[in-house]
C-alpha cells in the first residue's frame, strides 16, 4: 500500500490539532495563544474524553480567560462553574485549582508569557519539558500535548513525536521515529500528522485507516 495514501487517509480521518479545534491562532506565537494551548493540554491530560476536554477549553476562552493574568484574576468558584456548565464535571474542582496555580506561576515567573519559559530553557527541548512540568497539572502527557503542537512555531521542538504517536506510526509502516515522519508531510502539516497518529492510537482504528487508504 502506498505510504502517501495511508498518510492522506490518516489526515482526512484524524488530522486536526487542539489548536485547530479551538481556533487558537498558534502561528502568532504570542502569549494568549500559547497560554490557551497550555490550558487545553492541561484539560486533555486528565482521564476524560478528548471532546469534553476541548469543550472545557473552549468554555474557558469564551469566559475571557485567555491569558495567565485573566485566568489568575478569576475566582476558583467562577472557574468551577464554567467547567461544570461545559460538562467537564468530574474534575472541575481540582482542575479549577490547577488552572489558578498554573496561571499564578506563569504570571509570577514569566510575566504570563510562555516565550519567556522558552528563553529560560535556552530553547532546549528537554529543559522546556522540565519547566512545563513545573506548571500544576502538566505532567508527561500534558507536556507531550503542548510540545506536539507548539513545534509549529518553536523550531527547536521540531520534529517531535511522543511514544503514542510513534506506536501508531510503526503500526501503519510510516516509520519508527520523528525524523522518519517528516518525509511524509510539509513542515506546516507535521503537527497535524502527529496529532492524527495519536488520535488513531487512542481510537484503535489503524485498520480503518488502512482500509480507507486501499479504497
N, C-alpha and C positions, 0 to 999 in steps of 0.2 A: 504494500500500500504506500502511495506517495506521501512523503512526510508533509509536504505543503498542504495536502488535502486534510490530513489529520489536524494540522495547525489551524486551518480555516474552520473546520468543524468545531474545534475546541473553542476558538474565539467567538464563533457565531453562537455557541451554546452558553458560554460562561465568561466571555471576555469583557468584564466590567469590574472596575475597581470600586472601593468605597468612595473615593473622591468622585468618580463618575456618578454613582448613585445619589450622592449628596450634593452634587453640583458644586463641589469645592474647587475654586479656581487655583489649583495647586501650582500651575506653571508660574504664577506670580511670585512664589517663594517669599511671601510676606507673612508677618506674624499671625494674622487671623486665619488664613487657610491652613497653615501649619498647625495651629492650635486646634482647629476643628478636626483635622485629621488625627491628631493625638487623642482627642476625646472619642472619636469613632473607634480608634484602636483599643482604648480602654474599655468601652462598652462591648465591643466584639470579642474581647478576650475572655469575657465571663461565659459561664456554661448556660448559654441562652441562644436561641436561634439567630441566624445572621439577619433575617428580616426584622426581628424585633430590635436588634442592635442598631440597624440602620434607622428604623423608625424613632428609636430613642435619641440617636444622634441628631436626626433632623429636628426633633422637638426642641432639643437644647438650642440649636441655631435659631429656630423660629422664635424662641423666647428672647433672643437677642444676646445670648451668652456666647459670643463668637470670638472673644479674646480672653486671655487669662485674667485680666483686670475685671472684665464684666462677669466672668464666672465667679471670681472671688467675691464680687460685690453682691451676689445673690445669697439668700439665706439657705440653710440646709433644708428647711421646710419647703421653700419655693422650688428647689431642685427636685425634691422628692415628689412633689405634686406633679410637676411637668413629666417626669419619668413615669410615674404611675399612670397618669392620664394617657401616655403614649403606649401603654401596655407593657412597659419594662418594669413589671411589678415585683418580680421575685427578688431582685437585687436593688430595688430603688433606694432603700435607706443606706445601705453600705456604699453603693455607687455614688450617691449624693455626697457622702463624706469624702470618698476618694477624689472626686472631681474638685471639691473645695480645697483639699490638701494639695493636690497637684497644681491647681491654679495659684495657690499661695506660694508654693515652692518656685514655680516658674517666674512669678512676679518678683519675688524677693531676690532670686539668684540670677535671673537672666532678663529682668525687665519685661517679662512676658513674651520674650522673643526667642523662639527655638533656634534661630540662626546664631544666637549667642551661645547656646549649648553646643552647636556645631563648631563654633570657633574655639570654645573652651576645650573641646576634644581634639583640637588641631586637625579637624577634618579626617580623623582616623575612625574607621568603621567600628572597630572593637571598642574604642573609647566612647563613641557615640552611643553604642548599645548600653554600655555601663551607666552612662549618665541618664539615658532614657529610663532605665530600670530604677533609678532613684526617685522617679515620679511614682506616687502612690497609685497602685492599681495597674502599673505597667510591669509585667513580668516578661518572660521569654516570648510568650505568644503575642502579647501586645507590642513588644519591640519588633517582632517579625512583621506584624501587620503594618506598622508605621514605616519600617525600612523598605518593605516591598513597594510601597507607593511613593515614598519621598525620593527614591532613587531616580524618579523622573527629573528632579531638579537638583539633587545633591550628587554630583558626578562621582565622588569618592565611594558612594554606596554601590553604584552600578559596576558589574552585574551582580544582583543579589537574588538568591532564591533560597527559601528555607527548606527544611527537610521534607515537609509535607508536599511542597511543590515538586521537589526532586523525585519523590516516590512516584508521583503521577507521571512525571516526565519519563522515568525509566519504564513504567508500565506501558506507555504509549510509544516507546522507542524514539524519544525525542532527544535523548542524551542523558548523561549521568551527572552533569554539573552545570553551574550557572553559565559558564563560558560557552558551553555547547548550545545552550538555549538561545544565545544571542545570534546564532546563524539563521534562525528561523523567522525573525521579525525585525522591524526597524527599531532604532533606539527608543523612539517615542511609544511604540507599541509593546515594548518589552514588559513594563509593569502589568499591562493587560494580560499578557501571556502567563506571567507568573500567577496572577490572581485567578485566571481560568484554571490553571493546574491545581491550585489549592481547592477551588470550588469542585472540580471533578473528583478530587481525592475525598473531600467531605461527602459528596453525593454518592460516591461509589459507582459512577456511571461511565467509566472508561470504555466499557463495551458499547455503550450507546454512542459515544464519540466515534469509535471505530466504525460502527455501522453507518453513521451519518457520512463519514468520510468515504466509505465504499459505495455509497448510493449514487 
